[in-house]
Amino acid sequence: MAIQRLHTNRRMSQIVIHRDTIYLAGQTAENTDTGIEQQTADTLQAIEELLAEAGSDKEHILSVTIYLKDMERDFAGMNAVWDRWLPEGVAPARATVEAGMCESDILVEMSVTAVKRE
């Protein structure tokens, strides 16, 4: 039962695959000079690309943890983009929490667990 690790550096792997389960490390937008809606869209695009590389897609997400810098200010904007991104009928388990980010300009970060497409 090998563990596959992709985009690995000294501290972490962006993608970890064990059996048919895919774990994506916390993803953020590359450009943090934008508002919550654009950062959310960019983060979801990065997630979509990593899922494809790992052999999955957004329809196979099991759970996601969403970290927001400011829950009161940013939840509605993030949620609107999230709702447009997910296909109808797809509703992964989700936790959204307020968190201190590693950089002051990051407004949203997401960690994902998914399964491989059959």
FIKOL-32093 format. One record per atom (N, C-alpha, C, O, CB): residue number from 1; atom name; x, y, z; chain. Coordinates in Angstrom, 1 decimal, always signed. Glycine has a CB too. Layout:
! residues N
NUM, CA, X, Y, Z, A
...
END
This chain:
! residues 118
1, N, +0.8, -1.2, +0.0, A
1, CA, +0.0, +0.0, +0.0, A
1, C, +0.9, +1.2, +0.0, A
1, O, +1.1, +1.9, +1.0, A
1, CB, -0.9, +0.0, +1.2, A
2, N, +1.4, +1.6, -1.1, A
2, CA, +2.3, +2.7, -1.3, A
2, C, +1.5, +4.0, -1.1, A
2, O, +0.3, +4.1, -1.5, A
2, CB, +3.0, +2.7, -2.6, A
3, N, +2.2, +5.0, -0.6, A
3, CA, +1.6, +6.3, -0.5, A
3, C, +2.3, +7.1, -1.6, A
3, O, +3.5, +7.2, -1.7, A
3, CB, +1.9, +7.0, +0.9, A
4, N, +1.5, +7.7, -2.4, A
4, CA, +2.1, +8.5, -3.5, A
4, C, +2.0, +10.0, -3.1, A
4, O, +1.0, +10.5, -2.6, A
4, CB, +1.3, +8.3, -4.9, A
5, N, +3.1, +10.7, -3.3, A
5, CA, +3.3, +12.1, -2.9, A
5, C, +3.7, +12.9, -4.1, A
5, O, +4.7, +12.6, -4.8, A
5, CB, +4.2, +12.3, -1.7, A
6, N, +2.9, +14.0, -4.5, A
6, CA, +3.2, +14.8, -5.6, A
6, C, +3.5, +16.2, -5.2, A
6, O, +2.9, +16.7, -4.2, A
6, CB, +2.1, +14.7, -6.7, A
7, N, +4.4, +16.9, -5.9, A
7, CA, +4.7, +18.3, -5.6, A
7, C, +5.2, +18.4, -4.1, A
7, O, +4.7, +19.1, -3.3, A
7, CB, +3.5, +19.2, -5.8, A
8, N, +6.2, +17.6, -3.9, A
8, CA, +6.7, +17.4, -2.5, A
8, C, +7.9, +18.3, -2.3, A
8, O, +8.8, +18.4, -3.1, A
8, CB, +7.1, +16.0, -2.2, A
9, N, +7.9, +19.0, -1.2, A
9, CA, +9.1, +19.7, -0.8, A
9, C, +9.5, +19.2, +0.6, A
9, O, +9.0, +18.2, +1.1, A
9, CB, +8.9, +21.3, -0.7, A
10, N, +10.4, +19.9, +1.2, A
10, CA, +10.9, +19.4, +2.5, A
10, C, +9.9, +19.3, +3.6, A
10, O, +9.9, +18.4, +4.5, A
10, CB, +12.0, +20.3, +3.0, A
11, N, +8.9, +20.2, +3.6, A
11, CA, +7.9, +20.2, +4.6, A
11, C, +6.5, +19.6, +4.3, A
11, O, +5.8, +19.2, +5.2, A
11, CB, +7.7, +21.6, +5.0, A
12, N, +6.2, +19.5, +3.0, A
12, CA, +4.9, +19.0, +2.7, A
12, C, +4.8, +18.5, +1.3, A
12, O, +5.6, +18.8, +0.4, A
12, CB, +3.8, +20.1, +3.0, A
13, N, +3.7, +17.8, +1.0, A
13, CA, +3.3, +17.5, -0.4, A
13, C, +2.0, +18.1, -0.7, A
13, O, +1.1, +18.2, +0.1, A
13, CB, +3.2, +15.9, -0.6, A
14, N, +1.9, +18.7, -1.9, A
14, CA, +0.6, +19.3, -2.4, A
14, C, -0.5, +18.2, -2.5, A
14, O, -1.7, +18.5, -2.2, A
14, CB, +0.8, +20.1, -3.7, A
15, N, -0.1, +17.0, -3.0, A
15, CA, -1.1, +16.0, -3.2, A
15, C, -0.5, +14.7, -2.5, A
15, O, +0.7, +14.4, -2.7, A
15, CB, -1.3, +15.7, -4.8, A
16, N, -1.3, +14.0, -1.8, A
16, CA, -1.0, +12.7, -1.2, A
16, C, -2.1, +11.8, -1.6, A
16, O, -3.3, +12.1, -1.4, A
16, CB, -0.8, +12.8, +0.4, A
17, N, -1.7, +10.6, -2.1, A
17, CA, -2.7, +9.6, -2.6, A
17, C, -2.4, +8.3, -1.8, A
17, O, -1.3, +7.8, -1.9, A
17, CB, -2.7, +9.4, -4.1, A
18, N, -3.4, +7.8, -1.2, A
18, CA, -3.3, +6.5, -0.5, A
18, C, -4.5, +5.7, -0.9, A
18, O, -5.7, +6.1, -0.7, A
18, CB, -3.2, +6.6, +1.0, A
19, N, -4.3, +4.5, -1.5, A
19, CA, -5.3, +3.7, -2.2, A
19, C, -6.1, +4.6, -3.1, A
19, O, -5.5, +5.2, -4.1, A
19, CB, -6.3, +3.1, -1.1, A
20, N, -7.4, +4.9, -2.9, A
20, CA, -8.1, +5.7, -3.8, A
20, C, -8.5, +7.0, -3.2, A
20, O, -9.4, +7.8, -3.7, A
20, CB, -9.4, +5.0, -4.3, A
21, N, -7.9, +7.4, -2.1, A
21, CA, -8.2, +8.6, -1.4, A
21, C, -7.1, +9.7, -1.7, A
21, O, -5.9, +9.4, -1.6, A
21, CB, -8.3, +8.4, +0.1, A
22, N, -7.5, +10.9, -2.0, A
22, CA, -6.6, +12.0, -2.4, A
22, C, -6.8, +13.0, -1.3, A
22, O, -7.9, +13.4, -0.9, A
22, CB, -7.0, +12.5, -3.8, A
23, N, -5.6, +13.5, -0.8, A
23, CA, -5.6, +14.6, +0.1, A
23, C, -4.8, +15.8, -0.5, A
23, O, -3.7, +15.6, -1.0, A
23, CB, -4.9, +14.2, +1.5, A
24, N, -5.4, +16.9, -0.6, A
24, CA, -4.8, +18.1, -1.1, A
24, C, -4.4, +19.0, +0.1, A
24, O, -5.3, +19.3, +0.9, A
24, CB, -5.7, +18.9, -2.1, A
25, N, -3.2, +19.4, +0.1, A
25, CA, -2.7, +20.4, +1.2, A
25, C, -3.5, +21.7, +1.0, A
25, O, -4.1, +21.9, +0.0, A
25, CB, -1.2, +20.6, +1.1, A
26, N, -3.4, +22.5, +2.0, A
26, CA, -4.1, +23.8, +2.0, A
26, C, -3.7, +24.6, +0.7, A
26, O, -2.5, +24.8, +0.5, A
26, CB, -3.8, +24.6, +3.2, A
27, N, -4.7, +25.0, +0.0, A
27, CA, -4.5, +25.8, -1.2, A
27, C, -4.9, +27.2, -1.1, A
27, O, -5.9, +27.5, -0.4, A
27, CB, -5.2, +25.1, -2.4, A
28, N, -4.1, +28.1, -1.7, A
28, CA, -4.5, +29.5, -1.6, A
28, C, -4.3, +30.1, -3.0, A
28, O, -3.7, +29.5, -3.9, A
28, CB, -3.6, +30.3, -0.6, A
29, N, -4.8, +31.3, -3.2, A
29, CA, -4.6, +32.0, -4.5, A
29, C, -3.2, +32.4, -4.6, A
29, O, -2.6, +32.8, -3.7, A
29, CB, -5.6, +33.2, -4.7, A
30, N, -2.6, +32.4, -5.9, A
30, CA, -1.3, +32.9, -6.1, A
30, C, -1.3, +34.4, -6.0, A
30, O, -0.4, +35.0, -5.4, A
30, CB, -0.7, +32.5, -7.5, A
31, N, -2.3, +35.1, -6.5, A
31, CA, -2.4, +36.5, -6.5, A
31, C, -3.3, +36.9, -5.3, A
31, O, -4.5, +36.6, -5.2, A
31, CB, -3.0, +37.1, -7.8, A
32, N, -2.7, +37.5, -4.3, A
32, CA, -3.4, +37.9, -3.1, A
32, C, -3.7, +39.4, -3.0, A
32, O, -4.0, +39.9, -2.0, A
32, CB, -2.6, +37.5, -1.8, A
33, N, -3.6, +40.0, -4.2, A
33, CA, -3.9, +41.5, -4.3, A
33, C, -5.4, +41.7, -4.6, A
33, O, -5.7, +42.8, -5.0, A
33, CB, -3.0, +42.2, -5.3, A
34, N, -6.2, +40.7, -4.5, A
34, CA, -7.6, +40.7, -4.9, A
34, C, -8.5, +40.5, -3.7, A
34, O, -8.0, +40.2, -2.6, A
34, CB, -7.9, +39.7, -6.0, A
35, N, -9.8, +40.6, -3.9, A
35, CA, -10.8, +40.4, -2.8, A
35, C, -11.1, +39.0, -2.6, A
35, O, -10.6, +38.1, -3.3, A
35, CB, -12.0, +41.2, -3.1, A
36, N, -12.0, +38.7, -1.7, A
36, CA, -12.4, +37.3, -1.4, A
36, C, -13.0, +36.6, -2.5, A
36, O, -12.7, +35.4, -2.7, A
36, CB, -13.4, +37.4, -0.2, A
37, N, -13.8, +37.2, -3.4, A
37, CA, -14.4, +36.5, -4.5, A
37, C, -13.3, +36.0, -5.5, A
37, O, -13.4, +34.8, -5.9, A
37, CB, -15.4, +37.3, -5.2, A
38, N, -12.4, +36.8, -5.8, A
38, CA, -11.3, +36.4, -6.8, A
38, C, -10.4, +35.4, -6.1, A
38, O, -10.0, +34.4, -6.8, A
38, CB, -10.6, +37.6, -7.3, A
39, N, -10.0, +35.6, -4.9, A
39, CA, -9.1, +34.7, -4.2, A
39, C, -9.8, +33.3, -4.1, A
39, O, -9.1, +32.3, -4.3, A
39, CB, -8.7, +35.2, -2.8, A
40, N, -11.1, +33.3, -3.8, A
40, CA, -11.8, +32.0, -3.8, A
40, C, -11.8, +31.3, -5.1, A
40, O, -11.6, +30.1, -5.2, A
40, CB, -13.3, +32.2, -3.3, A
41, N, -12.1, +32.1, -6.2, A
41, CA, -12.2, +31.5, -7.5, A
41, C, -10.8, +31.0, -7.9, A
41, O, -10.7, +29.9, -8.5, A
41, CB, -12.6, +32.6, -8.6, A
42, N, -9.7, +31.7, -7.6, A
42, CA, -8.4, +31.3, -7.9, A
42, C, -8.0, +30.0, -7.1, A
42, O, -7.4, +29.1, -7.7, A
42, CB, -7.4, +32.4, -7.7, A
43, N, -8.4, +30.0, -5.9, A
43, CA, -8.1, +28.8, -5.0, A
43, C, -8.8, +27.6, -5.6, A
43, O, -8.3, +26.5, -5.6, A
43, CB, -8.5, +29.1, -3.6, A
44, N, -10.1, +27.7, -5.9, A
44, CA, -10.9, +26.6, -6.5, A
44, C, -10.3, +26.1, -7.8, A
44, O, -10.3, +24.9, -8.1, A
44, CB, -12.3, +27.0, -6.7, A
45, N, -9.8, +27.1, -8.6, A
45, CA, -9.1, +26.7, -9.9, A
45, C, -7.9, +25.8, -9.6, A
45, O, -7.7, +24.8, -10.3, A
45, CB, -8.8, +27.9, -10.7, A
46, N, -7.1, +26.2, -8.6, A
46, CA, -5.9, +25.4, -8.3, A
46, C, -6.3, +24.1, -7.8, A
46, O, -5.7, +23.1, -8.1, A
46, CB, -5.1, +26.2, -7.2, A
47, N, -7.4, +24.0, -7.0, A
47, CA, -7.8, +22.7, -6.5, A
47, C, -8.3, +21.8, -7.6, A
47, O, -8.0, +20.6, -7.7, A
47, CB, -9.0, +22.9, -5.5, A
48, N, -9.0, +22.4, -8.6, A
48, CA, -9.5, +21.7, -9.7, A
48, C, -8.3, +21.1, -10.5, A
48, O, -8.4, +19.9, -11.0, A
48, CB, -10.4, +22.6, -10.6, A
49, N, -7.3, +21.8, -10.7, A
49, CA, -6.1, +21.4, -11.5, A
49, C, -5.4, +20.3, -10.7, A
49, O, -5.0, +19.3, -11.3, A
49, CB, -5.2, +22.5, -11.7, A
50, N, -5.2, +20.4, -9.4, A
50, CA, -4.6, +19.3, -8.6, A
50, C, -5.4, +18.1, -8.6, A
50, O, -4.9, +17.0, -8.7, A
50, CB, -4.3, +19.8, -7.2, A
51, N, -6.7, +18.2, -8.5, A
51, CA, -7.6, +17.0, -8.5, A
51, C, -7.5, +16.3, -9.8, A
51, O, -7.4, +15.1, -9.9, A
51, CB, -9.1, +17.4, -8.3, A
52, N, -7.5, +17.0, -10.9, A
52, CA, -7.3, +16.4, -12.2, A
52, C, -6.0, +15.7, -12.3, A
52, O, -5.9, +14.5, -12.8, A
52, CB, -7.4, +17.5, -13.4, A
53, N, -4.9, +16.3, -11.9, A
53, CA, -3.6, +15.6, -11.9, A
53, C, -3.6, +14.3, -11.1, A
53, O, -3.0, +13.3, -11.4, A
53, CB, -2.5, +16.6, -11.3, A
54, N, -4.4, +14.3, -10.0, A
54, CA, -4.5, +13.1, -9.1, A
54, C, -5.5, +12.1, -9.6, A
54, O, -5.6, +11.0, -9.0, A
54, CB, -4.8, +13.6, -7.7, A
55, N, -6.2, +12.4, -10.6, A
55, CA, -7.2, +11.4, -11.1, A
55, C, -8.6, +11.6, -10.6, A
55, O, -9.3, +10.6, -10.4, A
55, CB, -6.7, +10.1, -10.9, A
56, N, -9.0, +12.8, -10.2, A
56, CA, -10.3, +13.1, -9.6, A
56, C, -10.8, +14.4, -10.2, A
56, O, -10.3, +14.9, -11.1, A
56, CB, -10.2, +13.1, -8.1, A
57, N, -11.9, +14.8, -9.6, A
57, CA, -12.5, +16.1, -10.0, A
57, C, -13.4, +16.6, -8.8, A
57, O, -13.6, +15.9, -7.8, A
57, CB, -13.4, +15.9, -11.3, A
58, N, -14.0, +17.7, -9.0, A
58, CA, -14.8, +18.3, -7.9, A
58, C, -16.1, +17.5, -7.6, A
58, O, -16.6, +17.7, -6.5, A
58, CB, -15.2, +19.7, -8.3, A
59, N, -16.5, +16.7, -8.5, A
59, CA, -17.7, +15.8, -8.2, A
59, C, -17.3, +14.7, -7.2, A
59, O, -18.2, +14.0, -6.7, A
59, CB, -18.3, +15.3, -9.5, A
60, N, -16.0, +14.5, -7.0, A
60, CA, -15.6, +13.4, -6.1, A
60, C, -15.0, +13.9, -4.8, A
60, O, -14.3, +13.1, -4.1, A
60, CB, -14.6, +12.5, -6.9, A
61, N, -15.2, +15.1, -4.5, A
61, CA, -14.7, +15.7, -3.2, A
61, C, -15.6, +15.1, -2.1, A
61, O, -16.8, +15.1, -2.1, A
61, CB, -14.8, +17.3, -3.2, A
62, N, -14.9, +14.6, -1.1, A
62, CA, -15.6, +14.0, +0.1, A
62, C, -15.8, +15.1, +1.2, A
62, O, -16.9, +15.3, +1.7, A
62, CB, -14.8, +12.9, +0.7, A
63, N, -14.7, +15.9, +1.4, A
63, CA, -14.8, +16.9, +2.4, A
63, C, -13.8, +18.0, +2.1, A
63, O, -12.8, +17.8, +1.4, A
63, CB, -14.5, +16.4, +3.8, A
64, N, -14.1, +19.2, +2.6, A
64, CA, -13.2, +20.4, +2.5, A
64, C, -13.2, +21.2, +3.8, A
64, O, -14.3, +21.3, +4.4, A
64, CB, -13.6, +21.3, +1.2, A
65, N, -12.1, +21.7, +4.2, A
65, CA, -12.0, +22.6, +5.3, A
65, C, -11.6, +23.9, +4.7, A
65, O, -10.6, +24.0, +4.0, A
65, CB, -11.0, +22.1, +6.4, A
66, N, -12.4, +25.0, +4.9, A
66, CA, -12.2, +26.3, +4.4, A
66, C, -11.8, +27.2, +5.6, A
66, O, -12.5, +27.3, +6.6, A
66, CB, -13.4, +26.8, +3.7, A
67, N, -10.6, +27.8, +5.4, A
67, CA, -10.1, +28.8, +6.4, A
67, C, -10.3, +30.2, +5.9, A
67, O, -9.8, +30.5, +4.8, A
67, CB, -8.6, +28.5, +6.8, A
68, N, -11.0, +31.0, +6.6, A
68, CA, -11.2, +32.4, +6.2, A
68, C, -10.5, +33.3, +7.2, A
68, O, -10.5, +33.1, +8.4, A
68, CB, -12.7, +32.8, +6.2, A
69, N, -9.8, +34.4, +6.7, A
69, CA, -9.2, +35.3, +7.5, A
69, C, -10.2, +36.1, +8.4, A
69, O, -9.9, +36.3, +9.6, A
69, CB, -8.3, +36.3, +6.7, A
70, N, -11.3, +36.5, +7.8, A
70, CA, -12.3, +37.2, +8.5, A
70, C, -13.7, +36.6, +8.2, A
70, O, -14.2, +37.0, +7.1, A
70, CB, -12.2, +38.8, +8.2, A
71, N, -14.2, +35.8, +9.0, A
71, CA, -15.5, +35.1, +8.8, A
71, C, -16.6, +36.1, +8.5, A
71, O, -17.4, +35.9, +7.6, A
71, CB, -15.8, +34.2, +10.0, A
72, N, -16.7, +37.1, +9.4, A
72, CA, -17.9, +38.0, +9.2, A
72, C, -17.8, +38.8, +7.9, A
72, O, -18.9, +38.9, +7.3, A
72, CB, -17.9, +39.0, +10.4, A
73, N, -16.7, +39.2, +7.5, A
73, CA, -16.5, +40.0, +6.3, A
73, C, -16.6, +39.1, +5.0, A
73, O, -17.2, +39.5, +4.0, A
73, CB, -15.2, +40.8, +6.3, A
74, N, -16.0, +37.9, +5.1, A
74, CA, -15.7, +37.2, +3.8, A
74, C, -16.6, +36.0, +3.6, A
74, O, -16.5, +35.4, +2.5, A
74, CB, -14.3, +36.7, +3.9, A
75, N, -17.4, +35.5, +4.6, A
75, CA, -18.1, +34.3, +4.4, A
75, C, -19.1, +34.3, +3.2, A
75, O, -19.1, +33.4, +2.4, A
75, CB, -18.9, +33.9, +5.7, A
76, N, -19.9, +35.4, +3.1, A
76, CA, -20.9, +35.5, +2.1, A
76, C, -20.2, +35.5, +0.7, A
76, O, -20.7, +34.8, -0.2, A
76, CB, -21.7, +36.8, +2.2, A
77, N, -19.1, +36.3, +0.5, A
77, CA, -18.5, +36.3, -0.8, A
77, C, -17.9, +35.0, -1.2, A
77, O, -18.0, +34.6, -2.3, A
77, CB, -17.4, +37.4, -0.8, A
78, N, -17.2, +34.3, -0.2, A
78, CA, -16.6, +33.0, -0.5, A
78, C, -17.7, +32.0, -0.9, A
78, O, -17.6, +31.3, -1.8, A
78, CB, -15.8, +32.5, +0.7, A
79, N, -18.8, +32.0, -0.1, A
79, CA, -19.9, +31.1, -0.3, A
79, C, -20.5, +31.2, -1.6, A
79, O, -20.9, +30.3, -2.3, A
79, CB, -20.9, +31.2, +0.8, A
80, N, -20.7, +32.5, -2.1, A
80, CA, -21.3, +32.7, -3.4, A
80, C, -20.5, +32.1, -4.5, A
80, O, -21.0, +31.4, -5.4, A
80, CB, -21.5, +34.2, -3.7, A
81, N, -19.2, +32.2, -4.5, A
81, CA, -18.3, +31.6, -5.5, A
81, C, -18.3, +30.1, -5.3, A
81, O, -18.4, +29.4, -6.3, A
81, CB, -16.8, +32.2, -5.3, A
82, N, -18.2, +29.6, -4.1, A
82, CA, -18.3, +28.1, -3.9, A
82, C, -19.6, +27.6, -4.5, A
82, O, -19.5, +26.5, -5.1, A
82, CB, -18.2, +27.9, -2.3, A
83, N, -20.7, +28.2, -4.2, A
83, CA, -22.0, +27.7, -4.7, A
83, C, -22.0, +27.6, -6.3, A
83, O, -22.6, +26.7, -6.8, A
83, CB, -23.1, +28.5, -4.2, A
84, N, -21.4, +28.6, -6.9, A
84, CA, -21.4, +28.6, -8.4, A
84, C, -20.4, +27.5, -8.9, A
84, O, -20.7, +27.0, -10.0, A
84, CB, -21.0, +30.0, -8.9, A
85, N, -19.4, +27.2, -8.2, A
85, CA, -18.4, +26.3, -8.6, A
85, C, -18.8, +24.8, -8.6, A
85, O, -18.5, +24.0, -9.4, A
85, CB, -17.1, +26.5, -7.8, A
86, N, -19.6, +24.5, -7.5, A
86, CA, -20.0, +23.1, -7.4, A
86, C, -21.1, +22.8, -8.3, A
86, O, -22.1, +23.5, -8.5, A
86, CB, -20.4, +22.9, -5.9, A
87, N, -21.1, +21.6, -8.9, A
87, CA, -22.2, +21.1, -9.7, A
87, C, -23.4, +20.9, -8.9, A
87, O, -23.3, +20.6, -7.7, A
87, CB, -21.8, +19.9, -10.5, A
88, N, -24.6, +21.0, -9.5, A
88, CA, -25.9, +20.7, -8.9, A
88, C, -25.8, +19.3, -8.3, A
88, O, -25.4, +18.4, -8.9, A
88, CB, -27.0, +20.9, -9.9, A
89, N, -26.2, +19.2, -7.0, A
89, CA, -26.3, +17.9, -6.4, A
89, C, -25.0, +17.4, -5.7, A
89, O, -25.0, +16.4, -5.0, A
89, CB, -26.7, +16.9, -7.4, A
90, N, -24.0, +18.1, -5.9, A
90, CA, -22.7, +17.8, -5.2, A
90, C, -22.6, +18.6, -4.0, A
90, O, -22.6, +19.9, -4.0, A
90, CB, -21.5, +18.0, -6.2, A
91, N, -22.5, +18.0, -2.8, A
91, CA, -22.4, +18.7, -1.5, A
91, C, -21.5, +18.0, -0.6, A
91, O, -21.9, +17.2, +0.2, A
91, CB, -23.8, +18.8, -0.9, A
92, N, -20.2, +18.2, -0.7, A
92, CA, -19.2, +17.6, +0.2, A
92, C, -19.4, +18.0, +1.6, A
92, O, -19.9, +19.1, +1.9, A
92, CB, -17.8, +17.8, -0.3, A
93, N, -19.0, +17.2, +2.6, A
93, CA, -18.9, +17.7, +3.9, A
93, C, -18.0, +18.9, +4.0, A
93, O, -16.9, +18.9, +3.3, A
93, CB, -18.4, +16.5, +4.9, A
94, N, -18.4, +19.9, +4.8, A
94, CA, -17.6, +21.1, +4.8, A
94, C, -17.5, +21.7, +6.1, A
94, O, -18.6, +21.8, +6.8, A
94, CB, -18.1, +22.1, +3.7, A
95, N, -16.4, +22.2, +6.5, A
95, CA, -16.2, +23.0, +7.7, A
95, C, -15.6, +24.3, +7.3, A
95, O, -14.6, +24.4, +6.5, A
95, CB, -15.3, +22.3, +8.8, A
96, N, -16.1, +25.4, +7.8, A
96, CA, -15.6, +26.7, +7.5, A
96, C, -15.2, +27.4, +8.8, A
96, O, -16.1, +27.5, +9.7, A
96, CB, -16.6, +27.7, +6.7, A
97, N, -14.0, +27.8, +9.0, A
97, CA, -13.5, +28.3, +10.2, A
97, C, -12.7, +29.6, +10.0, A
97, O, -12.1, +29.8, +8.9, A
97, CB, -12.6, +27.3, +11.0, A
98, N, -12.7, +30.4, +11.0, A
98, CA, -11.8, +31.6, +10.9, A
98, C, -10.5, +31.3, +11.4, A
98, O, -10.3, +30.6, +12.4, A
98, CB, -12.4, +32.8, +11.8, A
99, N, -9.4, +31.7, +10.7, A
99, CA, -8.1, +31.3, +11.1, A
99, C, -7.1, +32.4, +10.8, A
99, O, -7.3, +33.3, +9.9, A
99, CB, -7.7, +30.1, +10.3, A
100, N, -6.0, +32.5, +11.5, A
100, CA, -4.9, +33.3, +11.3, A
100, C, -4.1, +32.8, +10.1, A
100, O, -3.7, +31.6, +10.1, A
100, CB, -4.0, +33.5, +12.5, A
101, N, -3.9, +33.5, +9.1, A
101, CA, -3.2, +33.0, +7.9, A
101, C, -1.7, +33.3, +8.0, A
101, O, -1.3, +34.2, +8.8, A
101, CB, -3.7, +33.7, +6.6, A
102, N, -0.9, +32.6, +7.2, A
102, CA, +0.5, +32.7, +7.3, A
102, C, +1.0, +34.0, +6.7, A
102, O, +2.1, +34.5, +7.0, A
102, CB, +1.2, +31.5, +6.6, A
103, N, +0.2, +34.6, +5.8, A
103, CA, +0.5, +35.9, +5.2, A
103, C, -0.7, +36.8, +5.3, A
103, O, -1.8, +36.3, +5.2, A
103, CB, +1.0, +35.7, +3.7, A
104, N, -0.5, +38.0, +5.6, A
104, CA, -1.6, +38.9, +5.9, A
104, C, -2.6, +39.2, +4.7, A
104, O, -3.7, +39.5, +4.9, A
104, CB, -1.1, +40.3, +6.3, A
105, N, -2.1, +39.0, +3.5, A
105, CA, -3.0, +39.2, +2.3, A
105, C, -3.8, +38.0, +1.9, A
105, O, -4.7, +38.1, +1.0, A
105, CB, -2.1, +39.6, +1.1, A
106, N, -3.5, +36.8, +2.5, A
106, CA, -4.3, +35.6, +2.1, A
106, C, -5.6, +35.7, +2.9, A
106, O, -5.7, +35.9, +4.1, A
106, CB, -3.6, +34.3, +2.5, A
107, N, -6.7, +35.6, +2.1, A
107, CA, -8.1, +35.7, +2.7, A
107, C, -8.8, +34.4, +2.9, A
107, O, -9.6, +34.2, +3.7, A
107, CB, -8.9, +36.6, +1.8, A
108, N, -8.3, +33.4, +2.0, A
108, CA, -9.0, +32.1, +2.1, A
108, C, -8.0, +31.0, +1.8, A
108, O, -7.1, +31.2, +0.9, A
108, CB, -10.2, +32.0, +1.1, A
109, N, -8.1, +29.9, +2.4, A
109, CA, -7.3, +28.7, +2.2, A
109, C, -8.2, +27.5, +2.3, A
109, O, -9.1, +27.4, +3.1, A
109, CB, -6.1, +28.6, +3.2, A
110, N, -8.0, +26.5, +1.5, A
110, CA, -8.8, +25.3, +1.5, A
110, C, -8.0, +24.0, +1.4, A
110, O, -7.0, +23.9, +0.7, A
110, CB, -9.8, +25.3, +0.3, A
111, N, -8.4, +23.0, +2.2, A
111, CA, -7.8, +21.7, +2.2, A
111, C, -8.9, +20.7, +1.8, A
111, O, -10.0, +20.8, +2.3, A
111, CB, -7.2, +21.3, +3.6, A
112, N, -8.5, +19.7, +1.0, A
112, CA, -9.6, +18.9, +0.3, A
112, C, -9.2, +17.4, +0.5, A
112, O, -8.1, +17.0, +0.4, A
112, CB, -9.7, +19.2, -1.2, A
113, N, -10.2, +16.6, +0.7, A
113, CA, -10.2, +15.1, +0.6, A
113, C, -11.1, +14.7, -0.5, A
113, O, -12.3, +15.1, -0.5, A
113, CB, -10.5, +14.4, +2.0, A
114, N, -10.6, +13.9, -1.4, A
114, CA, -11.5, +13.4, -2.5, A
114, C, -11.1, +11.9, -2.8, A
114, O, -10.2, +11.4, -2.2, A
114, CB, -11.3, +14.3, -3.8, A
115, N, -11.9, +11.3, -3.6, A
115, CA, -11.6, +10.0, -4.1, A
115, C, -11.3, +10.0, -5.6, A
115, O, -11.8, +10.9, -6.3, A
115, CB, -12.8, +9.0, -3.8, A
116, N, -10.6, +9.0, -6.0, A
116, CA, -10.3, +8.9, -7.5, A
116, C, -11.6, +8.6, -8.3, A
116, O, -12.5, +7.9, -7.8, A
116, CB, -9.2, +7.8, -7.7, A
117, N, -11.6, +9.1, -9.5, A
117, CA, -12.7, +8.7, -10.4, A
117, C, -12.5, +7.2, -10.7, A
117, O, -11.4, +6.7, -10.8, A
117, CB, -12.7, +9.6, -11.7, A
118, N, -13.7, +6.6, -10.9, A
118, CA, -13.6, +5.2, -11.3, A
118, C, -13.4, +5.0, -12.8, A
118, O, -13.4, +3.9, -13.3, A
118, CB, -14.9, +4.4, -10.9, A
END
